[in-house]
């Protein structure tokens, strides 16, 4: 099969020809139609080397496609089922069976769900990591409505989903983005948008939220100092959450609790999110669709920052053999 894989520690991901993975007992093999790009994908490539014997590893965690083989034992899926989900662990550790490949094997009790009627596989592939992270971030910051959430990096996949889910809960969202990423945030439910290219937006924040911010969800800042600068707008008793592991080392204002977020994938949550997307309640903006051979370039662009919605990678067009 064709796949984007890393052959050795420190190597760049490239298009390679690899054997089809075989499902083990309790697994299903999915013929991948679409994969979607997440920052975790290039972070896994850049991160510590995987365990010996795990090369080559295939990049990617999000996918949608059809079950084409069932492993031994009981299984809740059948060959031909349209499915979507998230492969791999929650900590960015790469495995041999990633989703930037024509086939992927996943445990049938992992974060995998049926694609419901009314939801196309392209959109389904863009939903798992971004949608689940957004829903769990909203629970972690414990906002129940009529409060204010500052989202830094709001134009990316997680930020777009988080903005919509928060607005549906009557939370006031302030979207912090870069330059022309401001376009479209209002249509997703942001009450105000501020431009991070003008430095730490203290004045803009004071104008948008003179009473302060109840919670921060920082999806972009890797440095504790940058995270702490954004958290300075959070009022005492509030929460400052980082998806980049920046909270632990940050000097936060008194009374502000720092949280380093970790995703806990769930098939039940996938079902809920898919139903919302199928009904049009949750939109997943797709920035660009690319063939598999262009995925290494897309990873590099995402590493440089400035994501606008989701990048989707085409492996098999639905209905084509």
N, C-alpha and C positions, 0 to 999 in steps of 0.2 A: 504494500500500500504506500501511497505518497503521504509524507508527514513532514512537519517542521520539527527538527530534532537537534539536540546538542550531543555531540559525540564524545566529549571529554571535558574535564574541569577547565574553565576559562575559555572554552570554544564558543563561537557565535552560533546562534540557531540558523540552520540551513535546510533547504528542501532535500529530503532523502527518501530512498526507497527502503522500506522495512517490511518484515513479515507481518501478516495480519495477526493481531493478538487473539488468543484462544480463551474463551470464558472458563473460569474455574467453577467448581460447585458453588451455587448461590449467586452467580454473576449472570449478567446479560451482556451480549455484544451489540453495540449500536452502530449502525451505518450512519455516520455523521453527515448531515446535510449542511448545517451551519455551526460554526464556533464563534464565540465573541471574545474580544480582547479585554483583559483586565490588567491594571497595573501590576497585580501579583504575578502575571506571566513573565514580564521582564525582570521583576524583583527576584523570581526564582532562578532565572538565568544568571543574574548578577550576584546572587547570594552564595552561602557556603556550598561546597561541593557535596553532592548527594553521597549516599553510602556506596562503597565499592561494589561493582557489579551492576549498578543501576543505569549505566550508560549502554546504548544511547537512551536518553529520555526525551519524550515528546512533550512539547510545550502546550500549555492551555488547560483550563478547567471547565469552562462553560460550553454547552453543546445542545443541539437538538437534532433529532433524526428518527430512524425507525429501528426497532429491535430486529436483528437478523439472525441471532443464535442465542440459545438458552443453555446455561451451564447445568450440570447435574443437580438433582434434588428439587425440592419444591420451589416454585417461583411464582410471583404475583403478576408477571408479565407474559406475553405471548409474542411469537414471531409476527412481525408486521405492526405491532403497536407503535403509534407515534409518541415519542417521549422526549423529555428535555431534562436538564439537570446540571449538577456540578460534580465533576470528578475530583479525586484527590483529597488531601487533608485540608485542615483549616489554617495551617501555619506556613503555607508557601513551600513546603518541602516537595520537590519534584518527584514524580514517579515515572515508571516506564510507560504508562498507558495514559497519555494526555489527549487533549481534544483537538489539537491542530493536526489531526490525522484522519484518514478516511474511515477508520474504525476505532472504537474505544470500548474497553470492557470495564464495567462498574458493578459493584454489589447491588443486588436487587433491593436491599434494605437501606441503601444510601440515599443521598439527596437526588432522587430521580422520580419523576411523576409523568403521568399521561398529559399530552397536549390536549386541552379541551376543545370542543367544537367552537369555531369563531376566532381561534388564535392560530396564526400562521407560524410555521417553524422558524422563520427568520426572526420574528419578534420574540418567540419563546427562547431562542438561543441567547438573546441579549438580556434576558430577565434574571437568571438565577443568582449570580453573585451580587449584582447591583441591587436587585429587588430585595433579596434576603438581608443584605447589609443595611439597607435603608430602613426596613421594618424593625430590625433589631436595634439599630441606633436610636430610633424614635422611642423604643421601650426603655433603652438604657438612660436616656436623658430625662425620662419620666415627665414629659410635658403632656398635659391632658386637655389643653385648649385655653385660649385667651392668654397665652404666654408667648414670649418671643424667642426664636431660635436663630442664631447666626450660623450659616452654613458657608464655610470657606472651601472653595473648589466646587461650587454648586453646579457648574456647567457640565461636569462629567456624568457618567452613568449613575453612580450612587447618588450624587447630588440632585440630579433631575428626579429620580424616584423619591428621594427623601423630601424634596420640596413639595411634591404632590401629596404624599402620604401625610405630611405634617399639616398642609393646608386643609386636607379632608378632616383632620381632627380639630380644626379651628385654631391651629397654632400660627402665629404671625412669623413668616420666614423672611429673614434678611439674607439675600444671596450675595456672597462676596466672590467675584469672578475677575477675570483679567481682560481688559479692553473690550473687544467686540464680542466677547462671550455673553455680554449682557442681553443681546437679542434673544427673545423667546422666553426668558426666565419669568416674566410677568404672566405669560400665558400658561405657565406651569403652576402658578399660584404664589410666586414671590411677591410680598408686599412692597419690597424695596430692593434695589440692586446697587451695590457699591463696587468701585473699580480698584482692585489691588495693585494695579500698575502705578498708582500714585503714592505708594508707600503704605505704611500701617494706617488704616483708614479711621483714625480716632475721631477726627472732626465729622466725617461723613456718618459714622456710627452715632455720634451724639445727636446729629441732626435727625437721623432716622429713628433713633430710640433714646430720647432724652432721659428716660427712666432706667436705662441699662438693659442688658441682655439676660434672660433667664438661663440660657444654655448655649454652648458652642459645640458644633460638630465640625471639626477641622479635618478635612479629607485630603489636604494637600501638604501641610507643613511637616517636613521630616526633622527639622532642627528644633530642639526644645525652646530656643530663644524666640523663634518665629511663632511657635505655638503659644508661648507665654504672652507675647505681644497681642495676639488675638484674644487670649483669655482675659486680658486686662479690662475688657468691656463687660465681663460677666459680673453680675452683682453678687454680694455675699450670700451664701446658701445655694448658689447655682452650681452647674456642672459644666466642665470643659472636657470634651471627649476628643481623642485623637485616633485616627485609623492608621497612623504611621508610626506608632510607638513612641511618640514625643512627650507624652504626659508624665512618664516616670521621672524624667530628668529635668522637668520644667519648674521654675520658681513661679508659682501661681499666687494671685492675690489672696489675702486672708479670707477664709470662709468659702473659697471656691474649691470644689473637689475635682481632681483630675482623674480621668478614666482612659486607659488604653483599651480600645475595642478589639475584640476577637470574634469573628464570625462563627456561628454554630449552625451549620447547614441542616435543613429539616425538610423532608418530603411533604409534611403537612403544610408548612409555610409556602412551599412551591405551589401547592394546590390553591391556596388562598390568593397568592399573587397572580397566578395564571387566570383565575376566575375574574379578578379585577381588570386584568389586561384584556381579556376576551370581551368584557362588558364595556370597555372603553373608559373605565374609571381611572386606570393607570396607564399612562403613555410612556413608552420607552423610546426616546428620540434616538434614531440611528443616524450617525454622522456620515458614514461611508461604508460601502460594501466592496470587498476586495477578493480576488482569487487567492488560492493558497500560497502561490509562489511569491506574492507581495507581502505576506505576513511578517517576515523579518524587518522589512522597511517600516511597516506599521508599528511594530514593537519599538523601534528606535524613535519614531516620532512621538509615541506615547511617553517614552522615557524622558523626552525633552519637555513634557508638560503641555498644558493648554488643551486638554481633552474637551470636546464638545459632543456630548451624547456618546453613543457606542459605535465601535468599529466591529463590523461583522465580516467573517471570513467564509467564503463559499467553498464547500468540499464536494457535495453532490446536490444538484438541483432536485427538489422534491418531485417524485414521480419518475425520475430518470434512472435507468439501470446503470 
